[in-house]
Amino acid sequence: MGTSNFSDEFKRDAVHQITVRGYPVREVSRRLGVSTHSLYKWMKLFAEPSSKPGVDQEAENRRLKRELARVTEERDILKNCSGPLPACARYKQPVLCFARRAVADGLLVGWTPLKNVAHGPMRT
């Protein structure tokens, strides 16, 4: 194969299809009749410098760190809220109070309170 002379505009368009539009290199090479090696070479020549980490990514990192800190603080506040208790804490106290009264009345002799209150008392 000889050397093919493609215009710079053609090369830039091919690189644009890969980098901006997101087409795979193989598909572009097949469609344009150019080898993948040539496309990768053109990408090195004509790729825009915006793909390198720069000011935009640093600003995005700062914004994401601020958002993470805010969300973490909100989560910690919600974890420590004094709202309704979880289900295990809501049911534990009334069952134990009921069991103490029942034992005091002599109704539940032989019954013991459960570790897992949701399933009811267990017989020993």
C-alpha positions as a Python dict, from the first residue, in 0.01 Angstrom:
ca = {
    (1, 'M'): (0, 0, 0),
    (2, 'G'): (118, 344, -81),
    (3, 'T'): (84, 652, 124),
    (4, 'S'): (-255, 819, 102),
    (5, 'N'): (-284, 1191, 126),
    (6, 'F'): (-593, 1292, 315),
    (7, 'S'): (-671, 1655, 382),
    (8, 'D'): (-641, 1792, 732),
    (9, 'E'): (-1012, 1865, 728),
    (10, 'F'): (-1088, 1498, 656),
    (11, 'K'): (-854, 1387, 936),
    (12, 'R'): (-1008, 1633, 1183),
    (13, 'D'): (-1356, 1514, 1091),
    (14, 'A'): (-1255, 1152, 1149),
    (15, 'V'): (-1105, 1240, 1489),
    (16, 'H'): (-1419, 1442, 1572),
    (17, 'Q'): (-1636, 1137, 1503),
    (18, 'I'): (-1432, 932, 1748),
    (19, 'T'): (-1374, 1182, 2028),
    (20, 'V'): (-1688, 1395, 2028),
    (21, 'R'): (-1956, 1175, 1878),
    (22, 'G'): (-1827, 863, 2052),
    (23, 'Y'): (-1809, 624, 1757),
    (24, 'P'): (-1569, 330, 1797),
    (25, 'V'): (-1240, 356, 1607),
    (26, 'R'): (-1307, 32, 1424),
    (27, 'E'): (-1641, 150, 1293),
    (28, 'V'): (-1500, 483, 1173),
    (29, 'S'): (-1203, 313, 1005),
    (30, 'R'): (-1431, 69, 825),
    (31, 'R'): (-1672, 342, 717),
    (32, 'L'): (-1402, 578, 591),
    (33, 'G'): (-1171, 312, 446),
    (34, 'V'): (-878, 413, 667),
    (35, 'S'): (-667, 187, 886),
    (36, 'T'): (-714, 203, 1262),
    (37, 'H'): (-343, 276, 1299),
    (38, 'S'): (-386, 592, 1091),
    (39, 'L'): (-685, 700, 1299),
    (40, 'Y'): (-492, 659, 1624),
    (41, 'K'): (-207, 862, 1474),
    (42, 'W'): (-451, 1135, 1370),
    (43, 'M'): (-604, 1134, 1716),
    (44, 'K'): (-261, 1211, 1864),
    (45, 'L'): (-213, 1494, 1614),
    (46, 'F'): (-557, 1654, 1620),
    (47, 'A'): (-706, 1565, 1958),
    (48, 'E'): (-817, 1871, 2149),
    (49, 'P'): (-628, 1947, 2469),
    (50, 'S'): (-958, 1966, 2662),
    (51, 'S'): (-945, 1589, 2717),
    (52, 'K'): (-652, 1641, 2956),
    (53, 'P'): (-728, 1705, 3324),
    (54, 'G'): (-758, 2078, 3364),
    (55, 'V'): (-938, 2354, 3545),
    (56, 'D'): (-1283, 2215, 3465),
    (57, 'Q'): (-1214, 1880, 3628),
    (58, 'E'): (-1058, 2046, 3932),
    (59, 'A'): (-1367, 2263, 3974),
    (60, 'E'): (-1588, 1957, 3935),
    (61, 'N'): (-1384, 1774, 4201),
    (62, 'R'): (-1425, 2066, 4443),
    (63, 'R'): (-1800, 2078, 4377),
    (64, 'L'): (-1836, 1702, 4432),
    (65, 'K'): (-1636, 1717, 4757),
    (66, 'R'): (-1863, 1995, 4887),
    (67, 'E'): (-2171, 1796, 4792),
    (68, 'L'): (-2032, 1482, 4959),
    (69, 'A'): (-1965, 1675, 5279),
    (70, 'R'): (-2320, 1817, 5277),
    (71, 'V'): (-2480, 1477, 5215),
    (72, 'T'): (-2267, 1314, 5484),
    (73, 'E'): (-2372, 1581, 5733),
    (74, 'E'): (-2739, 1533, 5642),
    (75, 'R'): (-2704, 1158, 5688),
    (76, 'D'): (-2544, 1203, 6030),
    (77, 'I'): (-2822, 1439, 6137),
    (78, 'L'): (-3088, 1191, 6026),
    (79, 'K'): (-2912, 906, 6205),
    (80, 'N'): (-2918, 1099, 6533),
    (81, 'C'): (-3269, 1242, 6503),
    (82, 'S'): (-3508, 1214, 6796),
    (83, 'G'): (-3803, 1104, 6587),
    (84, 'P'): (-3990, 776, 6613),
    (85, 'L'): (-3780, 488, 6735),
    (86, 'P'): (-3697, 192, 6513),
    (87, 'A'): (-3936, -103, 6519),
    (88, 'C'): (-3722, -314, 6752),
    (89, 'A'): (-3703, -31, 7010),
    (90, 'R'): (-4077, 48, 6982),
    (91, 'Y'): (-4188, -308, 7056),
    (92, 'K'): (-3924, -411, 7305),
    (93, 'Q'): (-4035, -192, 7593),
    (94, 'P'): (-4412, -267, 7586),
    (95, 'V'): (-4349, -643, 7558),
    (96, 'L'): (-4109, -640, 7851),
    (97, 'C'): (-4351, -430, 8057),
    (98, 'F'): (-4633, -668, 7971),
    (99, 'A'): (-4418, -969, 8056),
    (100, 'R'): (-4318, -821, 8392),
    (101, 'R'): (-4680, -751, 8480),
    (102, 'A'): (-4786, -1096, 8368),
    (103, 'V'): (-4511, -1262, 8572),
    (104, 'A'): (-4607, -1050, 8868),
    (105, 'D'): (-4966, -1166, 8829),
    (106, 'G'): (-4852, -1526, 8794),
    (107, 'L'): (-4984, -1561, 8440),
    (108, 'L'): (-4663, -1631, 8252),
    (109, 'V'): (-4475, -1871, 8472),
    (110, 'G'): (-4235, -2060, 8245),
    (111, 'W'): (-4231, -1791, 7974),
    (112, 'T'): (-3923, -1580, 7919),
    (113, 'P'): (-3886, -1260, 7719),
    (114, 'L'): (-3735, -1299, 7376),
    (115, 'K'): (-3415, -1170, 7228),
    (116, 'N'): (-3607, -1104, 6909),
    (117, 'V'): (-3936, -956, 7027),
    (118, 'A'): (-4096, -946, 6683),
    (119, 'H'): (-4158, -1323, 6688),
    (120, 'G'): (-4329, -1331, 7026),
    (121, 'P'): (-4229, -1498, 7354),
    (122, 'M'): (-4047, -1832, 7354),
    (123, 'R'): (-4121, -2114, 7592),
    (124, 'T'): (-3832, -2255, 7797),
}
